[in-house]
């Protein structure tokens, strides 16, 4: 499929999308997605503890920080305005050809979440749903993301993303990546 991967020519699960965008939130570190953080038995002993996942660097901080800086604009002044939760967040809308799929994938410094609307069995145009003529990523998916994320992070202290580094270090990082140094 080549470069058309970026245009969505293959199916990707919402969990994989949230995991991918979580790399930006974690400033270039990737950990396996974990839907359950901790399970205790009736006496309080941990049966499962994923609260400190192992992570590996897959992007330099400068690259992740600059991607986050760009994706914040999707919510503050772009197509994802309906996803605004009143605290630092970044995200991306996505709409498939003929409105057959609609996405919003977004993250705060502490949580990455994706919303997909579509019919995996029979791709069908998402039209005239809940008063929306053509469902695009910035409509129902962005609103659904907001409706989930606002209560999900309500009790989490508000933190900001790291300040993006200047573009020169970004260009240097891309050159090192191209040489295979990272």
GIFENPE-V267024 format. One record per residue. N is the residue number from 1. RES is the residue in one letter. PHI is phi in whole degrees, -180 to 180 (none if undefined). OMEGA is omega in radians with two decimals (NA if undefined). NEAR is the number of other ideal C-beta (glycine too) atoms within 12 Angstrom. Layout:
BEGIN
N;RES;PHI;OMEGA;NEAR
N;RES;PHI;OMEGA;NEAR
END
This chain:
BEGIN
1;X;none;3.08;10
2;X;59;-3.06;8
3;X;-70;3.13;8
4;X;-70;3.03;9
5;X;-53;-3.10;12
6;X;-65;3.14;13
7;X;-94;3.05;15
8;X;87;-3.12;25
9;X;-76;3.07;14
10;X;-122;3.13;14
11;X;-77;3.08;19
12;X;-132;-3.12;25
13;X;-75;3.05;17
14;X;-57;3.11;31
15;X;-64;3.10;20
16;X;-64;3.11;21
17;X;-65;3.13;32
18;X;-61;3.12;35
19;X;-63;-3.14;29
20;X;-62;-3.13;30
21;X;-72;3.05;38
22;X;-61;3.08;36
23;X;-62;3.12;33
24;X;-67;3.13;41
25;X;-61;-3.11;40
26;X;-91;3.05;32
27;X;58;3.04;29
28;X;100;3.12;29
29;X;-96;3.12;21
30;X;-118;3.01;25
31;X;-121;3.09;24
32;X;-61;3.12;17
33;X;-63;-3.08;26
34;X;-134;3.14;22
35;X;-74;-3.14;16
36;X;-121;-3.14;14
37;X;-81;-3.06;16
38;X;-154;3.05;17
39;X;-128;3.10;16
40;X;-112;3.03;14
41;X;-81;-3.06;11
42;X;-65;3.13;7
43;X;-103;3.08;7
44;X;88;3.12;9
45;X;-79;-3.13;11
46;X;-73;3.04;15
47;X;-92;3.12;13
48;X;-145;3.14;14
49;X;-137;3.11;15
50;X;-111;-3.06;18
51;X;-73;3.09;14
52;X;-130;-3.08;11
53;X;-68;3.04;20
54;X;-74;-3.12;12
55;X;-130;3.08;21
56;X;-129;3.13;13
57;X;-76;3.10;19
58;X;-121;3.05;21
59;X;-142;3.02;30
60;X;-71;-3.13;27
61;X;-52;-3.07;27
62;X;-61;3.12;30
63;X;-70;-3.14;30
64;X;-60;-3.13;34
65;X;-63;3.14;32
66;X;-73;3.04;31
67;X;-62;3.11;33
68;X;-59;3.14;39
69;X;-58;3.12;26
70;X;-68;-3.07;23
71;X;-72;3.01;35
72;X;-63;-3.13;34
73;X;-65;3.09;22
74;X;-60;-3.13;33
75;X;-86;-3.05;35
76;X;-76;-3.08;21
77;X;-152;-3.09;12
78;X;-125;-3.04;23
79;X;-73;-3.11;26
80;X;-102;-3.11;39
81;X;-57;-3.14;25
82;X;-69;3.13;32
83;X;-90;-3.07;42
84;X;-62;3.13;29
85;X;-110;3.07;33
86;X;75;3.09;15
87;X;-153;-3.11;28
88;X;-55;3.11;30
89;X;-156;3.12;44
90;X;-140;-3.14;43
91;X;-174;-3.10;46
92;X;-145;3.02;39
93;X;-90;3.07;36
94;X;-153;3.14;37
95;X;-138;3.14;31
96;X;-81;3.11;30
97;X;-53;3.13;17
98;X;59;3.09;16
99;X;58;-3.12;28
100;X;-82;3.08;25
101;X;-140;3.05;35
102;X;-140;-3.06;43
103;X;-129;2.74;44
104;X;-140;3.08;49
105;X;-120;-3.10;42
106;X;-149;-3.10;53
107;X;-156;2.94;42
108;X;-109;3.07;39
109;X;-62;-3.06;27
110;X;-120;-3.06;23
111;X;-151;3.09;34
112;X;-115;-3.07;39
113;X;-143;3.08;39
114;X;-126;3.08;37
115;X;-127;3.08;38
116;X;-124;3.04;33
117;X;-125;3.13;37
118;X;172;3.10;31
119;X;-126;-3.08;17
120;X;-66;-3.11;15
121;X;-78;-3.08;7
122;X;-143;-3.14;8
123;X;-52;-3.06;18
124;X;-135;3.08;19
125;X;-57;3.12;23
126;X;-88;-3.07;29
127;X;-128;3.09;19
128;X;55;3.11;13
129;X;-113;3.13;22
130;X;48;3.08;14
131;X;81;3.14;11
132;X;-103;-3.09;24
133;X;-61;3.10;14
134;X;-127;-3.09;22
135;X;-77;3.06;37
136;X;-113;-3.10;31
137;X;-57;-3.12;41
138;X;-84;-3.14;33
139;X;-102;-3.07;33
140;X;-58;3.12;34
141;X;-61;3.13;42
142;X;-66;3.10;40
143;X;-65;3.13;31
144;X;-66;3.09;31
145;X;-59;3.12;48
146;X;-60;-3.10;31
147;X;-64;3.06;19
148;X;-83;-3.00;25
149;X;-69;-3.09;37
150;X;-55;3.09;24
151;X;-72;-3.11;14
152;X;-64;-3.11;21
153;X;-108;-3.07;27
154;X;-53;-3.09;16
155;X;-96;3.11;10
156;X;-92;3.12;18
157;X;-56;3.12;12
158;X;-73;3.04;16
159;X;-129;3.13;15
160;X;-102;3.02;19
161;X;-71;3.08;28
162;X;-65;3.09;23
163;X;-64;3.13;15
164;X;-65;3.12;26
165;X;-75;3.08;23
166;X;-59;-3.07;14
167;X;-63;-3.14;16
168;X;-57;3.08;13
169;X;-61;3.08;18
170;X;-64;3.12;25
171;X;-62;3.11;17
172;X;-63;3.13;19
173;X;-65;3.13;27
174;X;-65;3.10;19
175;X;-65;3.12;17
176;X;-63;3.12;17
177;X;-64;-3.13;19
178;X;-63;3.12;11
179;X;-77;-3.11;10
180;X;88;3.14;7
181;X;-72;3.12;11
182;X;-131;NA;18
END
